[in-house]
Amino acid sequence: MRIGFIGAGRVTEVTARHLLKAGHEVAICNSRSPETLATLIDELGPGATAETKDQVAQSDIVIIAVHWAHAKEALKGIDWTGRVLIDAMNAHLYPPDISLEGVTKSRAALARTGLTSSELVAQWAPGARLVKSISNVPMEWISDFGDDKPQTVLFTSGDDAEAKRLVIDMLNDVGFAAIDLGSLTVGGALHEVGAPLSGLELHFVRRMRPESR
């Protein structure tokens, strides 16, 4: 598949490396121009391209991975109707502060909206088939690109079952263990910033075989 990224930070770099290793193509844009991404594209290697936001939006799946404060603006100008969009962000106030005090303030600001962070993203990208995933762990925890890397659990939530299955299959294909937590309202609340399943390192170790039950 071709996976597009809006944003060119650490989440994009790490996730793109996993996708490329699994044989996918990645297209990346930022808030400036494709030319400013030359170094990142060279580091990622074959299969990675720098493109405009309009071009990135044509991908099979698009991942939004920018600072939360810039998300609304980054999603503007695209007709998201029917497009699969992954929210890979955490709703930190800007500049992000991952200390307990900082996360508490971010949680309080989010609570005042009365919505989960992904429900807000869904409002900013009307018509998108939105799935929240990838953001529940720091990128340092999934920076092993070896063949024997651990199957780190990435939680997933969304209201479109088909889109969610597409994302789960993609993440599993890359070598993660994607777990469906349900809707954006219920599941999203469990793995957004500061939630009980955010920042929790879990690895899938073994599956019980049918004949062993």
N, C-alpha and C positions, 0 to 999 in steps of 0.2 A: 504494500500500500504506500501511498504518498501521504506523509504526515506534515502538516503545516504548523509553524510556531509563530505566534505573535509575541515578541519579546525575545531577547537574545542574552539573557542572564544565565545564572548557574543551573536553574531548573531545565532550561532549554539545552544547554551544553550536555548535561549528564543524560537526560532522557533521549536526546538525539543520538548519542553514542550507542546506547542500548538498541535503539531502533535500527540504526545502520548496521550494527553487528548481526542483527536478525534478518537482514536483507531488505529492509524498507528504505524508501527515499524520504528525505526531509527537506523542507523549504522553510526558510527563516526570514522574518522581517523585523525591523525595529522602527523606532519613531523618526529615524533620520533617512537613510537611503541604503540600498543594497551595497553600494561601494564601501560603506563604513564597516561592513561585516566580513571583509576579505580575510582578515587574520583568523577569525573563528571558522570560516568555511575551509580554509587551508588546513587548519588543525583537525577538523572533522573528517576531511578527505572525501573520496569518491562517494557519490550519492547525496551529497549535501549541496544545496544551492541557496544563494541570497536572492530574495525577490521582493517585490512590492507587496503591500498588504492585500491589495486586490488579487494578486496572483496566489498568494498564500491561502487566501480564503477559498480557492478552488480545489483545495486538497480533499482527500477522502475523509480525513479527520483533521480538525484544527485544535491546537492547544493554546490557550491564553495563559501566558506565564510572565506577567509584568507585575510591578509593584501595585498593590491593591489601590492605592490612591490614583493611579493612572489608568485603571481598568476601563472605566466608563468611557473615557476619551478614546482609548485604544480600540474599543469595539465599534465606534461610530463609523459610518460611511459604508457599511457592508450590509447587504440584504442577507440576513442569517436564516431566512425561511428554509427549513428542511435540512440545514447543515448540521453535522455532528460536531459539537464544540465541547472540549474538555476544559473545565475550570481547574487549573493546577495552581491556584493562588490561595494564600492565607490572608485574611482580612486584618492585617496589621495597620495601625496608624502610621503615617509617614513622618520621619524616617522610621523604618521597622525597628522595634525594640523587642527582642525575644527574652528579656528578663521577666521574672514573675510579675513585677510591677508593670512592665510594658504590655505583656499579654493581658493582664487584668484590665488595663485601660482600653485595649483594643476590643476585648470582649464586651466591656460596658458600652462602648460606642456602637458595636454591632447590635447589642440587645435593644438599644433605643430605636432601631429601625423596625423591630418586631418581625424580622425575617432572618432566615439563614443567609450566609454570605452568597451561596449559590443561587438562592431565590432572587437576590439582588442582581447577580450576573444575568440571570434569565430575563430580568426586566430590561437590562442594558443591551441584550442581544435578542430582541423579540423574534420569535419564530424558530430559534435555534433548538436543536435536540440536545439539550445540555446534560452533561455528565460531569460530576465532580470526582476527581481522582488525582493521584500522584502526590498531592500536597501534604499528606499526613505524616511524612517522614522527612528529616533533613537530607539533602542530597549527599552529604558525606556518608550516610548509611548505605547508599546504593551506588557507590562509586567503584565497585568491583565489577569489571567488565569481562572477567575470565569465564571460561566454560563451566567451571565448577562453583560459580558464585551462589550464595544462598538464595533460596526463593523467598525474598522479602515480601511480606503482606502489604498490598496497597488496597486501601478501602475504596469502594466505588458506590456512588449513589446517583439516582436520576429518575425521572418520571417517564421516559421513553424506553420501554423494555428492549426494543430492537437496537437502539443506539447504545444502550448500556451493555448489551451482549457483545456488540462489535468492539467496544472499548475493552471489555473484560478479556475477550479472545486475543486482542492485540497485546495486552499486557502479559497475559499468560504465555503467548508465543515468544515474547521478548525474554522471558525467564523469571517473571514475578509471579506472585500468587494473588490474583485479584479477588476480593471478596465483596459480594453485593450486600449493601446495607439497606437497600430499599429506596425510598423517595428522597427528593431534595429536602423536603421538610423534616422527615424523620431521620433518614440516614445522614443527610448533610449536617444535621445538628450534632451528630456523634463524632465527626472527624474534621470539623472546621477548626479555626484557630482556638486553642485553649480548651477544646472539648475533650471528653474522656478518652477518645481513641486517637487524638492528635499527639504526635511525638511518641508513639508507642511502637517499639521495635519488636516485630514478630516475624518468625520464619516458618514457612510450611516445611515440615520435615518428612512426614509419611502419610500416605493415604491407605485406609483400610480397604483391602481388596474384597470384592463381593463374596468370593468363596470363603473368606475368613469370618464373615458375619454370623 
